[in-house]
Amino acid sequence: MKAIDILMVEDNPGDIELARIALEENRLYNRLFVAENGLEALRFLRNEEPYLKVPLPDIILLDLNMPVMDGREALKEIKSDPRLRMIPVVILTTSQAEEDVLRSYNLHANCYISKPIDFSQFIKVVKSIENFWLSIVKLPGKH
């Protein structure tokens, strides 16, 4: 069985660790890659140094509020690139601002989820993302 490759674009080490725990608890075989900001994510997705041999992810979990290049800018770049635009992008952020929700969907995010503060709720959210996007939905290039 081929691994499901997930790129998490997140600058909070605690949220990265919680996602890692949630993904390990599910039975799907997955590999979690992490980029700490939008610029690093674009280098990963474009196979630029130091990411020359990494796979294109099956799904991207994207935070909005990060240093260097935020998630909004990264989302715009991803969805304007013909090679990358088919990759589902799930916005996973603390922002509940209506303008962020609207802007994300206008930039063609596939869904928008506000991160819960509570540990167990965060784990449930990550598991539900994995179950829906990687078990139920038919992704491009997957058989």
Long-range contacts (C-beta under 8 A, 24 or more apart in sequence): 1-29, 2-29, 3-29, 3-30, 3-31, 4-28, 4-29, 4-30, 4-31, 4-58, 4-59, 4-130, 4-134, 5-30, 5-31, 5-33, 5-55, 5-56, 5-57, 5-58, 6-30, 6-31, 6-32, 6-33, 6-57, 6-58, 6-59, 6-60, 6-61, 6-130, 7-33, 7-34, 7-35, 7-41, 7-44, 7-45, 7-57, 7-59, 7-60, 7-61, 8-32, 8-33, 8-34, 8-35, 8-60, 8-61, 9-34, 9-35, 9-36, 9-37, 9-38, 9-40, 9-41, 9-60, 9-61, 9-62, 9-63, 9-66, 9-71, 9-74, 10-34, 10-35, 10-36, 10-61, 10-63, 10-66, 10-92, 11-36, 11-37, 11-63, 11-66, 11-67, 12-63, 15-63, 15-115, 15-122, 18-119, 18-122, 18-123, 18-126, 19-61, 19-126, 21-123, 22-122, 22-123, 22-126, 22-127, 22-130, 23-126, 23-130, 25-123, 25-127, 26-127, 26-130, 26-131, 28-130, 28-134, 28-135, 30-130, 30-134, 33-57, 36-66, 37-66, 37-67, 37-68, 37-69, 37-70, 37-74, 38-66, 38-68, 38-69, 38-70, 38-71, 38-73, 38-74, 38-77, 39-68, 39-69, 39-74, 40-68, 41-74, 41-78, 42-69, 42-74, 42-77, 42-78, 45-78, 45-81, 45-84, 45-87, 56-83, 56-84, 56-87, 57-87, 58-87, 58-88, 58-134, 58-139, 58-142, 59-87, 59-88, 59-89, 59-90, 59-129, 59-133, 59-134, 59-139, 60-87, 60-88, 60-89, 60-90, 61-90, 61-92, 61-129, 62-89, 62-90, 62-91, 62-92, 62-93, 62-109, 63-91, 63-92, 63-93, 64-91, 64-93, 64-95, 64-100, 64-104, 65-93, 65-94, 65-95, 72-100, 72-103, 72-104, 72-107, 75-104, 75-107, 75-108, 75-109, 76-107, 79-107, 79-108, 86-140, 88-133, 88-137, 88-139, 90-129, 90-133, 92-125, 92-129
